[in-house]
Amino acid sequence: MSYRIETQIAIDAPPERVWAVLADFPRYPDWNPFITEVIGPVREGASVRYRFEFPRGLRLRAVAKILRYEPAKELLWEAHFLSRKVFNGAHHFKVLPGGDGGTVFLHGELFSGFLSPLAWPLGRLLGPRVYNSLNISLRQRVGA
């Protein structure tokens, strides 16, 4: 069984400008209210350590592997707890051309593993709000 969070936002800036902010991991603490730190190289196959935060101060650390890295298009990383079968999250960021030279930013995550039904009530309750906070902050950071 799997569970999905999907969000999107229109950004009045070209995809390359959005991507430049999204792929600049060292600057995440400057603007990102959800993923507050990412340490590691921005390339396919790399492992990165990251910290994320839910409301009310719930801060967690994880290690992810970048499965897909297509500049100005898509970043997908995957992290799991113990193994993929226990709890897995595949987190994606997609930068798509929008109308008038703008961007449509898609952001979400697919959760799976036998523990995912236990975590889903929290994800369903807080997930869209937290993921959208990143989207809105990205739009503001880009200056659109």
C-alpha positions as CSV (number, residue, x, y, z in Angstrom):
1,M,0.0,0.0,0.0
2,S,1.2,3.5,-0.8
3,Y,0.2,7.0,0.1
4,R,0.9,10.2,-2.0
5,I,1.2,13.9,-1.3
6,E,1.0,16.1,-4.4
7,T,1.2,19.9,-4.6
8,Q,1.8,22.4,-7.3
9,I,2.3,26.1,-7.7
10,A,2.7,28.5,-10.6
11,I,5.9,30.6,-10.5
12,D,6.2,33.7,-12.7
13,A,9.9,33.0,-13.6
14,P,11.6,30.8,-16.2
15,P,12.3,27.1,-15.2
16,E,16.0,27.7,-15.2
17,R,15.7,30.4,-12.5
18,V,13.5,28.2,-10.4
19,W,15.9,25.3,-10.8
20,A,18.9,27.4,-9.8
21,V,17.3,28.0,-6.4
22,L,16.0,24.4,-6.0
23,A,19.4,22.8,-6.8
24,D,21.4,25.2,-4.5
25,F,21.4,22.8,-1.5
26,P,23.7,24.9,0.7
27,R,21.3,27.9,0.6
28,Y,18.2,25.8,1.8
29,P,18.5,27.2,5.4
30,D,18.1,30.7,4.0
31,W,14.6,30.1,2.6
32,N,13.2,26.6,3.0
33,P,10.8,26.2,6.0
34,F,10.4,22.4,5.4
35,I,13.7,21.0,4.2
36,T,16.0,23.1,6.4
37,E,19.4,21.5,5.4
38,V,20.8,19.3,2.7
39,I,24.4,18.2,2.7
40,G,25.9,16.4,-0.3
41,P,26.4,16.7,-4.0
42,V,23.6,17.6,-6.3
43,R,23.9,14.8,-8.8
44,E,22.3,11.5,-9.8
45,G,23.4,8.6,-7.7
46,A,24.7,10.7,-4.8
47,S,23.7,10.3,-1.2
48,V,22.6,13.4,0.7
49,R,21.9,14.0,4.3
50,Y,19.0,16.3,5.0
51,R,16.9,17.7,7.9
52,F,13.2,18.4,7.6
53,E,10.8,19.9,9.9
54,F,7.1,19.6,10.5
55,P,5.0,22.1,12.5
56,R,5.4,22.2,16.2
57,G,9.1,21.6,16.1
58,L,9.2,18.0,14.9
59,R,12.7,17.9,13.3
60,L,14.0,14.7,11.7
61,R,17.2,13.8,9.9
62,A,17.4,11.3,7.0
63,V,19.8,10.1,4.3
64,A,18.5,9.9,0.7
65,K,19.8,8.7,-2.6
66,I,19.3,11.0,-5.6
67,L,17.6,8.7,-8.1
68,R,16.9,11.3,-10.8
69,Y,18.6,14.6,-11.5
70,E,17.6,16.3,-14.8
71,P,18.7,20.0,-14.6
72,A,15.8,22.4,-14.9
73,K,13.4,19.5,-15.0
74,E,13.3,17.0,-12.2
75,L,14.9,16.0,-8.9
76,L,13.9,12.8,-7.2
77,W,15.4,11.4,-4.0
78,E,14.5,8.4,-2.0
79,A,15.0,7.7,1.7
80,H,13.9,4.8,3.8
81,F,13.8,3.6,7.4
82,L,15.5,0.3,7.9
83,S,14.6,-0.9,4.4
84,R,12.3,0.0,1.6
85,K,9.8,-2.6,2.8
86,V,9.6,-1.0,6.2
87,F,9.1,2.7,5.3
88,N,10.1,4.5,2.2
89,G,9.6,8.0,0.8
90,A,10.3,9.0,-2.8
91,H,10.3,12.8,-2.8
92,H,10.0,14.6,-6.1
93,F,10.4,18.1,-7.4
94,K,9.5,18.8,-11.0
95,V,10.0,22.1,-12.8
96,L,7.8,22.4,-15.9
97,P,7.5,25.2,-18.4
98,G,4.3,27.1,-17.8
99,G,2.5,29.8,-19.8
100,D,4.1,33.1,-20.7
101,G,7.6,31.9,-19.8
102,G,6.7,30.9,-16.3
103,T,7.0,27.7,-14.4
104,V,4.7,25.1,-13.0
105,F,6.4,23.5,-9.9
106,L,5.2,20.1,-8.9
107,H,6.3,18.8,-5.5
108,G,5.3,15.7,-3.7
109,E,6.1,12.4,-2.2
110,L,5.1,8.7,-2.4
111,F,5.2,6.8,0.8
112,S,5.3,3.0,0.9
113,G,6.3,0.2,3.2
114,F,4.4,-1.7,5.9
115,L,4.8,1.2,8.4
116,S,3.4,3.8,6.0
117,P,-0.2,3.3,7.2
118,L,0.9,4.3,10.7
119,A,2.5,7.5,9.5
120,W,-0.1,8.5,7.0
121,P,-2.6,10.2,9.4
122,L,0.2,12.7,10.2
123,G,1.1,13.0,6.5
124,R,-2.5,13.5,5.4
125,L,-3.1,16.1,8.2
126,L,0.2,18.1,7.9
127,G,1.7,17.1,4.5
128,P,-0.1,19.4,2.1
129,R,0.4,22.5,4.3
130,V,4.1,21.7,4.9
131,Y,4.8,20.9,1.2
132,N,3.0,24.0,0.1
133,S,5.0,26.1,2.5
134,L,8.1,25.0,0.6
135,N,6.4,25.9,-2.7
136,I,5.4,29.4,-1.6
137,S,8.9,30.0,-0.1
138,L,10.5,28.9,-3.4
139,R,8.3,31.3,-5.4
140,Q,9.3,34.1,-3.0
141,R,13.0,33.2,-3.2
142,V,12.9,33.2,-7.0
143,G,11.4,36.7,-6.7
144,A,8.3,36.0,-8.6
